[in-house]
């Protein structure tokens, strides 16, 4: 990189440096072949975010993973299919994988966490 800067400063580089990116994300020196251009229907692109959950309402879900030795697990929201971390200290009842639960959500260090968990 430094050698290129020095060569450019001395006027040894006559052309602009330009890099193309192919359809696989690889860098190329030559532009892509226009014959291989693929048209994309913009309406077919789906962009979405998870439904925003009001923190005042209870959320229902199902325990998808639970490590009893380490005391943590994950609950999958039945409506949005999002998974939330939980710690056993937030459980009012003993839980097992597959149990249906109701819980609140709070923002944790790495995302939303399930708290105040009650078995249904």
N, C-alpha and C positions, 0 to 999 in steps of 0.2 A: 504494500500500500504506500509506504513511504517512498519507494523507488518510483512509483507512478507519479506521485506528487512532484518529485524532483525533476522527472523527465518532462512533465507538463510545464513546470516553471522554466525549464531550459528551452521550451518550444519544440521538443522532439516528438511529442504526440500531436499529430496533425488532425486527427478525427476525434469527435466526441465519443466518449465511452458510453455504451448503451447495452443493457442486458434485457432480454426477453424472457418471459416465463411461459412454459408450455402448459398444456391442460393437466399435467400431472404435478405441476409445481416445480419443475426442474428449470434451472437457468440455462439459457441458450444464447449463442452469439447472433443467430439469424432469426428474423421475424417468422412467426408461424405461417403456415401455408393457408391462404384464404379459402382454398377448396375444402379444407378440413374443418372450417368454422361450423359450429353447431348452433342452430337457433334455439333459444330457450324461451318458453312461454312464461312470461313474468307472473301470470295468474297461477301457475302451477307451483310456485315457490311458497312454502308455508313457513311463516315466521310467527312464533308465539312465545308467550311467557306463561308461567304458572299463574293460576287464578290467585289474586290477592285475597288473603284470608283476614277477616276482621278479627283482631286479637281478643275481642270481648266474647266472641262466640266459641263454643266448644267444637272441636274437630273430631270426626270419627275416623278410625282406621283399624288396621290389623297388624299384629306383631309379625314382622317378616323375618327377623333374626334376633336371637337373644343368647348371649354368652353369660350363663349364670356364674361361672367362675370369676370372670372379670367384671361382671355387674353392669354391662351395657348392652344395648341392642338398637334395633331400628324398627320404626313403625311406618307402614305405607298408608298414606291417606287414601281412603276408598273413593273419594271424588276426583282428586287430581292425579293420583298415582305417584305423588312425590314421597320420598322417604325422609324421615326425621330421626335424628339421633335421640336416644334417651338413656338416662342413668337410673339404676334400680332405686335410688333414693327418692325419685319422683313418682314411684308406683305406690298406690294405696293398697293394692292386692298383689298376690304372687302371680306372675305372668309366665306364659309359655308361648312358643311359636304357634301362630294361628289364632290366638285369642283376639276377639274384637274389643276395642278400647275406645274411650273418649278422652280427649286431652286438650290442653292449651298449648299455644306456641309462643316461644320467646326467641329473640335473636341471640345466638351464641357466638363463640369465636370463629367457627367455621361454617356458619349458616344457622338455619332455624332448628331449635331443639324442642322436643315434646316434654311438657311438664304437667304436673297435676293429673297424672294418668289414672283413670278408673276403668276397671274391667266391666264390660257390658254383659 
